[in-house]
Amino acid sequence: MKQFISVKDVSLINELVAKALAYKKQPLLHKNLGVGKRIGLLFLNPSLRTRLSTQIAAQNLGMEPIVFNVDKEGWALEFNEQAIMNGTTVEHIKDAAPILGQYFDILCIRTFPGLVNQSEDYSENIIHQFIKYTGIPVISLESATLHPLQSLTDIITIQEIMTAQPLVTKKPKVVLTWAPHIKSIPQCVANSFSEWVNAWGEADFVITHPAGYELDEKFTKGATITQDQNEALAGADFVYVKNWSAYHDYGKVLSTDDSWMLTNKKLATSNHAKVMHCLPVRRNVELSSEVLDSANSIVTQQASNRVWAAQAVLSEILNALK
């Protein structure tokens, strides 16, 4: 693995999942793999689980992690190739990135979409310029359109649950359901989860959302899509709750219908479904406290698996650097 930007960088998903779960059993299995290697974690927007889990994963492999909050501690970066820098930006990516390539062996980037210009966000210009100019492996800690480490974690968690509690049917029914929110939220997690579950190919995958919240087909192709949430939840084994803003009417909040919030009553027709969320979650807006605090919720297990997802990816890249 030379980089980790999307599921397309992974040749065998199940092998990566197995590696992550092996690290969960033996965190220091390869504690010397990254000795003498330095990893940079650059954040252009806030993070809790992504930041801490990646640091822990790197340390488990013997790496030295260095965190830098670009949005608070660094110069304002310019990404326009032909920019005349007489405004608020201070440093061009073409000047900053090559230096980072000298400082680090692996660079992790977390950025965020503007949710104003769809073509600009979906071009993934920011992360691609880091890849272009650093000359070292780049890992996405969330980009304008995708969150691959989160999605790998999600597959790991589903597989872990299925191993512990085998299903009668061969394939689990996995449902991604839209949830209400008070503000405009990116499509990153929903896009990425859809892309990974479809690529994994081992689930009966259903996406449900109100009218107007259709995602980009390049991520959802292969899934069953319905605007009837109750129909989607019937017989579900796993329910992933997430808000996202409109893709076609880009960045807009088209609905705040609180009837889409998941409750125990709605889960009654499911197959005792395990409930997932990437966190942070706005309780009793996106997801009811009664569900989050119930035995159905696996959000803590899901979040803890972020370490093993990151460790598996770092291990693959470190081996490729040998």
C-alpha positions as CSV (number, residue, x, y, z in Angstrom):
1,M,0.0,0.0,0.0
2,K,1.5,3.3,-1.1
3,Q,-1.2,5.6,0.2
4,F,-4.6,5.4,1.9
5,I,-7.1,7.8,0.4
6,S,-10.0,5.5,-0.4
7,V,-11.0,1.9,-0.6
8,K,-9.4,1.8,-4.0
9,D,-6.0,1.8,-2.2
10,V,-6.9,-1.6,-0.6
11,S,-6.4,-4.8,-2.6
12,L,-8.0,-7.2,-0.1
13,I,-10.4,-5.7,2.4
14,N,-10.9,-8.9,4.5
15,E,-7.1,-9.3,4.9
16,L,-6.8,-5.8,6.2
17,V,-9.7,-6.4,8.5
18,A,-8.0,-9.5,9.8
19,K,-4.8,-7.7,10.3
20,A,-6.6,-5.0,12.4
21,L,-8.3,-7.6,14.6
22,A,-4.9,-9.3,15.1
23,Y,-3.5,-6.0,16.4
24,K,-6.5,-5.7,18.7
25,K,-5.4,-9.0,20.3
26,Q,-1.7,-8.1,20.3
27,P,-1.2,-4.3,20.0
28,L,2.6,-4.5,20.2
29,L,2.9,-7.5,17.8
30,H,5.1,-5.3,15.5
31,K,6.3,-2.8,18.0
32,N,9.6,-2.3,16.1
33,L,8.2,-2.0,12.6
34,G,8.2,1.8,12.6
35,V,11.3,2.5,14.8
36,G,13.2,5.4,13.3
37,K,10.2,6.5,11.3
38,R,8.3,9.8,11.9
39,I,4.7,10.4,11.1
40,G,3.1,13.8,10.7
41,L,-0.6,14.4,11.6
42,L,-1.8,17.6,10.0
43,F,-5.3,18.9,11.0
44,L,-7.0,21.6,9.0
45,N,-10.2,21.0,11.2
46,P,-10.9,19.6,14.6
47,S,-10.6,15.9,15.6
48,L,-10.8,13.7,18.7
49,R,-11.0,10.0,17.8
50,T,-9.1,10.3,14.5
51,R,-6.2,12.2,16.1
52,L,-5.8,10.1,19.2
53,S,-6.3,6.7,17.6
54,T,-3.8,7.4,14.9
55,Q,-1.2,8.6,17.4
56,I,-1.7,5.4,19.5
57,A,-1.5,3.2,16.4
58,A,1.7,4.8,15.3
59,Q,3.3,4.4,18.8
60,N,2.2,0.8,18.9
61,L,4.4,0.3,15.8
62,G,7.3,2.2,17.2
63,M,6.8,5.4,15.2
64,E,7.2,8.9,16.5
65,P,4.0,10.9,15.8
66,I,4.0,14.7,15.6
67,V,0.7,16.6,15.5
68,F,0.2,20.0,14.0
69,N,-3.1,21.9,13.9
70,V,-2.7,23.9,10.7
71,D,-6.0,25.7,11.3
72,K,-4.8,27.1,14.6
73,E,-1.0,27.0,14.7
74,G,0.1,27.4,11.0
75,W,0.1,29.8,8.2
76,A,-3.0,30.1,6.0
77,L,-2.2,27.9,3.1
78,E,-2.9,28.7,-0.6
79,F,-3.9,25.9,-3.0
80,N,-4.6,27.8,-6.2
81,E,-1.8,27.0,-8.6
82,Q,-1.8,30.5,-10.2
83,A,-2.6,32.5,-7.1
84,I,-1.4,36.1,-6.7
85,M,-0.9,35.9,-2.9
86,N,-2.0,39.4,-1.9
87,G,-4.8,38.3,0.3
88,T,-5.2,36.3,3.5
89,T,-3.1,33.2,2.5
90,V,0.5,33.3,3.6
91,E,2.2,30.1,2.3
92,H,1.6,28.1,-0.9
93,I,1.2,24.4,-0.7
94,K,4.0,24.1,-3.4
95,D,6.4,25.5,-0.8
96,A,5.1,23.9,2.4
97,A,4.5,20.4,1.2
98,P,8.0,19.5,0.0
99,I,9.4,20.5,3.4
100,L,6.9,18.2,5.1
101,G,8.1,15.5,2.8
102,Q,11.6,16.0,4.2
103,Y,10.4,16.1,7.8
104,F,8.3,12.9,7.8
105,D,8.2,9.4,6.4
106,I,4.4,9.3,6.3
107,L,2.0,12.3,6.3
108,C,-1.6,12.2,7.5
109,I,-4.0,14.9,6.5
110,R,-7.4,15.9,7.8
111,T,-9.3,18.5,5.8
112,F,-13.0,19.4,5.3
113,P,-15.2,20.5,2.4
114,G,-16.4,24.1,2.1
115,L,-19.9,22.8,1.2
116,V,-20.3,25.8,-1.2
117,N,-18.6,24.7,-4.5
118,Q,-19.4,21.1,-5.3
119,S,-16.9,20.7,-8.1
120,E,-14.1,22.2,-6.0
121,D,-14.8,19.9,-3.0
122,Y,-15.3,16.7,-5.1
123,S,-12.0,17.4,-7.0
124,E,-10.2,16.6,-3.7
125,N,-7.8,19.3,-4.6
126,I,-6.3,19.8,-1.2
127,I,-5.3,16.3,-0.4
128,H,-4.2,15.6,-4.0
129,Q,-1.8,18.6,-3.8
130,F,-0.3,17.2,-0.6
131,I,0.2,13.9,-2.4
132,K,1.7,15.6,-5.4
133,Y,4.2,17.8,-3.6
134,T,5.3,15.9,-0.5
135,G,6.7,12.9,-2.3
136,I,5.9,10.5,0.6
137,P,2.9,8.3,1.5
138,V,-0.2,10.2,2.5
139,I,-3.1,8.9,4.6
140,S,-6.4,10.6,4.7
141,L,-7.7,11.3,8.1
142,E,-10.9,12.6,6.3
143,S,-11.0,14.6,3.2
144,A,-13.6,16.7,1.4
145,T,-15.6,13.7,0.2
146,L,-14.3,10.6,2.1
147,H,-13.3,9.2,5.5
148,P,-11.6,5.9,4.7
149,L,-10.2,5.2,8.2
150,Q,-13.6,5.5,9.7
151,S,-15.1,3.2,7.0
152,L,-12.4,0.6,7.5
153,T,-13.2,0.8,11.2
154,D,-16.9,0.2,10.4
155,I,-16.2,-2.9,8.4
156,I,-13.9,-4.2,11.2
157,T,-16.6,-3.7,13.8
158,I,-19.3,-5.4,11.7
159,Q,-17.0,-8.3,11.0
160,E,-16.0,-8.5,14.7
161,I,-19.7,-8.6,15.8
162,M,-20.5,-11.2,13.1
163,T,-17.7,-13.5,14.2
164,A,-18.8,-13.3,17.9
165,Q,-22.5,-13.7,17.0
166,P,-22.8,-15.6,13.7
167,L,-26.0,-14.8,11.7
168,V,-28.4,-17.4,10.4
169,T,-28.3,-15.8,7.0
170,K,-25.0,-15.6,5.1
171,K,-25.1,-11.8,4.6
172,P,-26.0,-9.2,7.2
173,K,-28.5,-6.6,6.3
174,V,-26.7,-3.3,6.8
175,V,-28.7,-0.1,6.7
176,L,-27.3,3.5,6.4
177,T,-30.0,5.9,7.5
178,W,-30.0,9.6,7.3
179,A,-30.6,11.5,10.5
180,P,-31.6,15.1,11.3
181,H,-29.1,17.7,12.3
182,I,-29.1,21.4,13.2
183,K,-26.5,22.4,10.5
184,S,-25.1,21.5,7.1
185,I,-22.9,18.4,7.4
186,P,-20.6,16.9,4.7
187,Q,-21.3,13.7,2.8
188,C,-17.9,12.3,3.7
189,V,-18.8,9.5,6.1
190,A,-21.9,8.5,4.1
191,N,-20.0,8.5,0.8
192,S,-17.1,6.5,2.3
193,F,-19.3,3.9,4.2
194,S,-21.3,3.3,1.0
195,E,-18.1,2.9,-1.1
196,W,-16.6,0.5,1.4
197,V,-19.7,-1.7,2.0
198,N,-20.2,-2.0,-1.7
199,A,-16.6,-2.9,-2.3
200,W,-16.6,-5.4,0.6
201,G,-19.6,-7.1,-1.1
202,E,-20.6,-9.2,1.9
203,A,-23.7,-7.4,3.0
204,D,-27.2,-6.7,1.9
205,F,-26.8,-2.9,1.8
206,V,-29.7,-0.5,2.0
207,I,-29.5,3.3,2.2
208,T,-32.5,5.3,3.3
209,H,-33.0,9.1,3.4
210,P,-35.6,11.8,2.7
211,A,-36.2,13.1,-0.8
212,G,-33.3,15.3,-2.0
213,Y,-30.6,13.6,0.0
214,E,-29.4,11.3,-2.8
215,L,-25.6,10.8,-2.6
216,D,-23.2,10.7,-5.6
217,E,-24.0,7.4,-7.5
218,K,-20.3,6.6,-7.8
219,F,-20.3,5.8,-4.1
220,T,-23.8,4.2,-3.7
221,K,-24.0,2.1,-6.9
222,G,-24.9,-1.4,-5.8
223,A,-26.9,-0.4,-2.8
224,T,-30.7,-0.5,-2.5
225,I,-32.0,3.0,-1.9
226,T,-35.3,3.9,-0.4
227,Q,-37.0,6.9,1.1
228,D,-39.1,4.7,3.4
229,Q,-37.0,4.4,6.6
230,N,-39.3,1.8,8.2
231,E,-39.1,-0.4,5.2
232,A,-35.3,-0.2,5.3
233,L,-35.1,-1.0,9.0
234,A,-37.2,-4.1,8.8
235,G,-34.9,-7.1,9.4
236,A,-31.8,-5.0,9.7
237,D,-28.8,-6.5,11.4
238,F,-26.7,-3.3,11.6
239,V,-28.0,0.3,11.4
240,Y,-25.5,3.1,10.7
241,V,-27.0,6.5,11.7
242,K,-25.5,9.6,10.0
243,N,-26.6,13.0,8.8
244,W,-25.4,14.5,5.6
245,S,-26.4,17.6,3.6
246,A,-27.7,17.5,0.1
247,Y,-25.3,16.5,-2.7
248,H,-27.3,17.7,-5.8
249,D,-28.6,20.9,-4.1
250,Y,-25.1,21.1,-2.7
251,G,-24.6,21.7,1.0
252,K,-28.2,22.6,1.6
253,V,-30.3,21.4,4.6
254,L,-33.5,20.3,2.9
255,S,-35.1,18.7,5.8
256,T,-35.0,18.8,9.6
257,D,-37.7,16.2,10.1
258,D,-37.2,14.8,13.6
259,S,-39.3,11.8,12.8
260,W,-36.1,10.4,11.1
261,M,-34.3,10.2,14.5
262,L,-33.7,6.5,15.4
263,T,-35.6,5.2,18.4
264,N,-36.2,1.9,20.1
265,K,-39.7,1.8,18.6
266,K,-38.3,2.1,15.1
267,L,-35.8,-0.7,15.8
268,A,-38.6,-3.1,16.9
269,T,-38.9,-4.5,13.3
270,S,-35.1,-5.0,13.0
271,N,-33.2,-8.2,13.7
272,H,-32.1,-6.8,17.1
273,A,-29.9,-4.5,15.1
274,K,-26.6,-3.2,16.3
275,V,-26.6,0.6,16.0
276,M,-23.5,2.5,14.8
277,H,-22.5,6.1,14.6
278,C,-19.0,7.6,13.8
279,L,-19.3,10.2,16.6
280,P,-19.5,12.9,17.7
281,V,-23.3,12.6,17.9
282,R,-25.9,15.1,18.9
283,R,-28.1,13.2,21.4
284,N,-31.8,13.3,20.8
285,V,-31.3,15.1,17.5
286,E,-29.5,12.6,15.3
287,L,-29.9,9.6,17.6
288,S,-32.0,9.1,20.7
289,S,-30.3,8.6,24.1
290,E,-32.5,5.5,24.6
291,V,-30.8,3.9,21.7
292,L,-27.3,5.2,22.4
293,D,-27.4,3.9,26.0
294,S,-29.0,0.6,25.1
295,A,-27.4,-2.8,24.5
296,N,-28.0,-2.3,20.8
297,S,-25.5,0.5,20.6
298,I,-21.9,-0.4,19.6
299,V,-20.6,3.1,19.1
300,T,-18.0,2.7,21.8
301,Q,-16.7,-0.5,20.4
302,Q,-16.7,1.1,16.9
303,A,-14.7,4.1,18.2
304,S,-12.2,1.9,20.0
305,N,-11.6,0.0,16.8
306,R,-10.2,3.2,15.2
307,V,-6.8,2.4,16.7
308,W,-6.7,-1.0,15.0
309,A,-7.8,0.3,11.7
310,A,-5.1,2.9,11.7
311,Q,-2.5,0.4,12.9
312,A,-3.3,-2.0,10.1
313,V,-3.0,0.8,7.5
314,L,0.2,2.1,8.9
315,S,1.7,-1.4,9.0
316,E,0.9,-1.9,5.3
317,I,2.5,1.4,4.3
318,L,5.6,0.8,6.5
319,N,6.1,-2.6,5.0
320,A,5.8,-1.0,1.5
321,L,8.6,1.5,2.5
322,K,11.1,-1.3,3.3
